[in-house]
Amino acid sequence: MLVAADGAWAMSVEAISGEQAKVLLHAIRVMYPHDALGDQYYAAVIEALDQDAAADPEVATMLKEGATALDAAMPMPFLELSEGHQAAVLEAVEETPFFQALRGKTIAVLYNDPRVWQAFGYEGESFFEGGYIERGFSDLGWLPDPPPGASPPVEI
């Protein structure tokens, strides 16, 4: 079990060790850095990977060996490396099935979390709400106002 230093969240892993989970969590945080997101959002990815590992011994072996390889890539453990060295270690393994598994699971879990959408300002899909035209299409305050001729007239 991993518990946040502030005690605000915890995650439980079964198929991989707590230390391996820490390495994997930090690796995906380096791969997909978002300062506005706390570790609990990345922990959901680790829990999903752990579930995959519990269901498939080959996935468990891949994750364990991958975490071990990240730690062994330089003279000091992965968690103690500078951000630049961590990125270099990850770049060296980006073509491996291990890296691709981390990448795919992060995209599937992290970016499909409605709590993460809120942090990014994404309101969610709008099909069932009638689309974006009537629901925040022009809410982007950080974009300059386009001139009237920039878009064709809307025909309803």
Secondary structure, 3 states (H helix, E strand, C coil): CEECCCCCCEECCCCCCHHHHHHHHHHHHHHCCCCCCCHHHHHHHHHHHHHHHHHCHHHHHHHHHHHHHHHHCCCCCHHHCCHHHHHHHHHHCCCCHHHHHHHHHHHHHHHHCHHHHHHHCCCCCCHHHCCCCCCCCCCCCCCCCCCHHHCCCCCC
